[in-house]
């Protein structure tokens, strides 16, 4: 079986203006064909490898925020949120009200990546779009690649959806994504409301400043890797969005954040959502709240899925 996304690129107008990506091999198929070989293009430079001389700490946990306490006006929880945004730029939220849809979303993502390659290729990214199946932000044939495959879909507003990328062969996929997106929008509204209060504004200030909410879902699949010390699931970056919400698998840690010059693994908390401040909120807060560099590492024995829900104001 070949690994290239053959006939991957078609030319269509891109109403989003989010950039584009070149076609690359499916990492999942690379592993399926030869689980012991890591192609040269995926091997990071020595200074960029996850197990280099960089400091890495497993003794710290990012803050956990109870959203139900925040929405009920708990001042102690509001102070915890303020500290999390200033000192960490990341936090996990519990009691957010979306618990029932999380297992459905995880199952839908897993089902997509279990499809045969020929079926996944039906949803391959167009040449001038980031929606669809492939790998994002590949801009040159010399670029080092990350050890992941992804499916990216715009979910809110519905007018930005391109339904040709939405898998219709998976029972319940569309319904799960719809329900999940609606619940996340509520969570984001609650977070914005409390951030507005912390900035000394009325609760609806940031939502109004934000304008029309654009919510995109990046579903990441990190295959096993025989040499996790040589590759990265996602290279270090900060998010240019306002905020990002992430849904992790419960059994393995892939996400790491840069905190005080050390890489901190974000340990999964059952039914929690990980929230990180993006560049937009950092700017809105005049640099008080931090958009933090983060990355994803791979595992030799277990695959990993992470759903990244990007809230954009552009």
C-alpha positions in Angstrom: 0.0 0.0 0.0 1.3 3.4 -0.9 1.8 6.2 1.7 1.3 9.3 -0.5 -2.1 11.0 -0.5 -2.4 10.6 -4.3 -4.4 13.2 -6.1 -4.5 15.0 -2.8 -4.6 18.6 -4.2 -7.4 20.3 -6.0 -7.7 24.0 -6.7 -10.7 25.7 -5.2 -11.3 29.2 -3.7 -10.5 29.4 0.0 -12.9 31.7 1.7 -11.1 31.4 5.1 -7.7 32.7 4.2 -6.1 30.4 6.7 -3.2 29.4 4.4 -2.5 26.1 2.7 -0.4 23.0 3.0 1.5 20.8 0.6 0.6 17.1 0.2 2.8 14.7 2.4 2.8 11.0 3.2 0.3 9.6 5.7 2.3 8.9 8.9 -0.2 6.2 9.9 0.5 4.4 6.6 4.3 4.8 7.1 4.0 3.0 10.4 1.7 0.4 9.0 4.1 -0.5 6.2 7.3 -0.3 8.3 6.9 0.3 12.0 10.7 0.3 12.6 11.8 2.9 10.1 11.6 6.7 10.7 12.1 8.5 7.4 14.8 11.2 7.4 12.3 14.0 6.8 10.7 13.4 10.2 13.9 13.3 12.2 14.3 16.6 13.9 17.5 18.5 14.2 19.4 17.6 17.3 18.6 20.8 19.1 14.9 20.3 18.4 14.5 16.8 19.6 12.3 16.1 22.6 14.9 14.3 24.6 17.8 16.7 24.0 19.5 18.7 26.7 16.4 20.7 27.4 15.0 20.6 30.9 11.9 18.6 31.4 9.9 18.4 34.6 7.3 15.9 35.6 6.8 17.3 39.1 4.5 20.1 38.2 0.8 20.1 37.2 -1.0 22.9 35.4 -3.8 24.6 37.3 -7.3 23.0 37.4 -10.2 25.4 37.3 -13.8 24.4 38.3 -16.0 26.2 35.7 -19.1 25.6 37.7 -17.7 27.6 40.6 -16.6 30.4 38.2 -20.1 30.7 36.7 -21.6 30.9 40.2 -19.3 33.9 41.0 -16.8 32.1 43.3 -14.1 34.7 43.9 -11.4 32.2 45.0 -11.9 30.3 41.7 -11.7 33.6 39.8 -8.3 34.4 41.4 -7.1 30.9 40.4 -8.1 31.6 36.8 -6.2 34.9 37.0 -3.1 33.2 38.3 -3.4 30.4 35.7 -3.5 32.9 32.8 -0.7 35.1 34.2 1.7 32.4 35.3 1.0 29.4 33.1 -1.1 30.4 30.0 -2.6 27.0 30.3 -5.2 25.4 32.6 -7.6 22.4 32.7 -11.3 23.0 33.4 -13.6 20.5 35.1 -17.4 20.6 35.7 -17.8 22.5 32.4 -21.2 20.9 31.5 -19.9 19.1 28.3 -19.1 15.7 29.9 -21.8 13.8 28.0 -20.5 14.7 24.6 -16.8 14.0 25.2 -16.9 10.2 24.8 -18.9 10.7 21.6 -16.3 13.0 20.2 -13.4 10.8 21.1 -15.2 7.8 19.5 -15.9 9.8 16.3 -12.3 10.9 16.0 -11.0 7.3 16.6 -13.4 6.0 14.0 -12.2 8.4 11.3 -8.6 7.4 11.7 -9.5 3.7 11.7 -10.9 4.1 8.1 -8.8 2.7 5.3 -6.5 5.2 3.6 -8.6 5.1 0.4 -11.6 6.3 2.4 -9.7 9.0 4.3 -8.3 10.3 1.0 -11.8 11.3 0.0 -11.5 14.1 2.5 -8.0 15.2 1.6 -7.1 18.9 1.9 -7.4 21.1 -1.2 -4.2 22.8 -2.4 -5.3 26.2 -1.1 -7.1 25.2 2.1 -6.4 23.8 5.5 -9.7 22.1 5.9 -9.6 18.3 5.3 -7.3 15.4 5.9 -3.5 15.6 5.7 -1.0 17.6 7.7 -1.2 21.3 8.2 1.2 24.2 7.4 3.6 22.3 5.2 5.0 25.1 3.0 8.1 23.5 1.4 9.5 20.2 0.2 12.5 20.6 2.5 10.5 21.3 5.7 10.9 18.9 8.5 7.6 17.1 9.2 5.7 16.3 12.4 4.8 12.8 13.3 1.0 13.2 12.9 -2.0 13.0 10.6 -4.9 15.4 11.0 -8.4 16.2 10.0 -9.3 19.9 10.2 -12.9 21.1 10.0 -14.5 24.5 10.5 -17.6 24.0 12.7 -18.8 27.5 13.7 -20.3 29.5 12.0 -22.0 26.9 9.9 -21.6 29.1 6.8 -17.8 28.3 7.0 -18.3 24.6 6.9 -17.2 22.8 3.8 -19.3 19.6 4.0 -17.2 17.8 1.4 -14.6 17.3 4.2 -17.1 16.0 6.7 -17.0 12.2 6.8 -20.4 10.8 6.0 -19.5 7.1 6.2 -19.1 7.1 10.0 -22.4 6.7 11.9 -22.9 9.6 14.3 -19.8 11.6 13.3 -21.6 14.7 12.2 -24.0 14.6 15.1 -21.1 14.2 17.6 -19.2 17.1 16.1 -22.3 19.3 16.1 -23.1 18.6 19.7 -19.5 19.0 20.8 -19.1 22.4 19.0 -22.3 23.7 20.6 -21.2 22.8 24.1 -17.7 24.2 23.5 -19.2 27.5 22.4 -21.0 27.7 25.8 -17.7 26.9 27.6 -15.8 29.6 25.6 -18.6 32.2 26.4 -18.1 31.4 30.1 -14.4 31.7 29.9 -14.6 35.0 28.0 -17.1 36.3 30.6 -14.7 35.6 33.5 -11.7 37.0 31.6 -13.6 40.2 31.0 -14.3 40.5 34.7 -10.6 40.0 35.5 -9.8 42.8 33.0 -12.1 45.1 34.9 -14.8 45.1 32.2 -18.4 43.9 32.0 -18.9 40.2 31.6 -19.8 40.5 27.9 -17.0 42.7 26.9 -14.6 40.2 25.4 -17.3 38.4 23.6 -18.4 41.6 22.0 -14.8 42.6 21.2 -14.2 39.2 19.7 -17.1 39.5 17.2 -18.3 36.6 15.2 -16.8 33.4 16.8 -15.0 31.2 14.4 -14.4 27.7 15.8 -12.3 25.1 14.0 -11.6 21.6 15.1 -8.2 20.0 14.4 -8.3 16.3 15.1 -4.7 15.0 15.5 -3.6 11.4 15.3 -0.2 10.5 16.6 0.9 7.0 15.5 3.3 5.0 17.5 7.0 5.7 16.7 9.9 3.4 17.2 12.2 6.4 17.9 10.1 8.9 19.9 13.4 10.6 20.9 13.9 11.7 17.3 10.5 13.1 16.3 7.8 15.4 17.5 4.0 14.9 17.1 3.7 18.7 16.8 6.6 21.1 16.8 6.8 23.9 19.5 4.5 26.8 18.8 2.1 29.3 20.3 -1.4 29.8 19.0 -2.4 32.8 17.0 -6.0 32.3 18.1 -7.9 33.9 21.0 -8.0 30.7 23.0 -7.8 27.0 22.2 -9.5 24.1 24.0 -8.0 20.6 23.8 -9.6 17.2 24.4 -7.0 14.6 25.3 -7.1 10.8 25.5 -7.1 9.7 29.1 -4.4 7.0 29.0 -1.3 8.7 27.7 0.4 12.1 27.9 1.5 13.8 24.7 1.0 17.5 25.2 3.8 19.5 26.9 4.0 23.2 27.6 7.0 25.5 28.2 7.0 26.8 31.7 9.9 28.6 33.3 12.3 27.1 30.6 11.2 23.5 31.3 8.8 21.3 29.4 5.9 20.3 31.5 3.7 17.3 30.5 0.0 18.0 30.7 -1.3 14.9 32.5 -4.9 14.0 31.4 -7.6 14.6 33.9 -10.8 12.6 33.3 -13.5 14.7 31.6 -11.4 17.8 31.7 -10.7 20.2 28.8 -7.3 21.8 28.5 -7.5 25.6 27.7 -4.6 27.7 26.5 -4.4 31.4 26.0 -3.7 32.5 22.4 -1.9 35.5 21.0 -5.1 37.5 20.7 -6.0 37.3 24.4 -2.4 38.0 25.3 -2.7 41.2 23.2 -6.1 42.1 24.7 -4.6 41.8 28.2 -1.6 44.0 27.3 0.7 41.0 27.8 -0.7 40.2 31.3 -2.0 36.8 30.2 0.5 34.6 28.4 0.3 32.7 25.1 2.7 29.9 25.9 4.8 27.7 23.6 3.7 24.1 23.6 4.4 20.8 21.6 3.3 17.2 21.4 5.6 14.2 21.8 5.1 10.6 20.5 5.0 7.2 22.2 6.7 3.9 21.2 3.8 1.7 22.2 0.5 3.7 22.1 -1.2 5.9 19.5 -2.7 9.2 20.7 -5.6 11.4 19.6 -6.0 15.1 20.6 -8.8 17.3 19.5 -7.8 21.0 19.3 -10.6 23.4 19.1 -9.4 26.8 17.9 -11.4 29.9 18.7 -10.5 32.6 16.2 -11.5 36.3 15.9 -10.2 36.9 12.4 
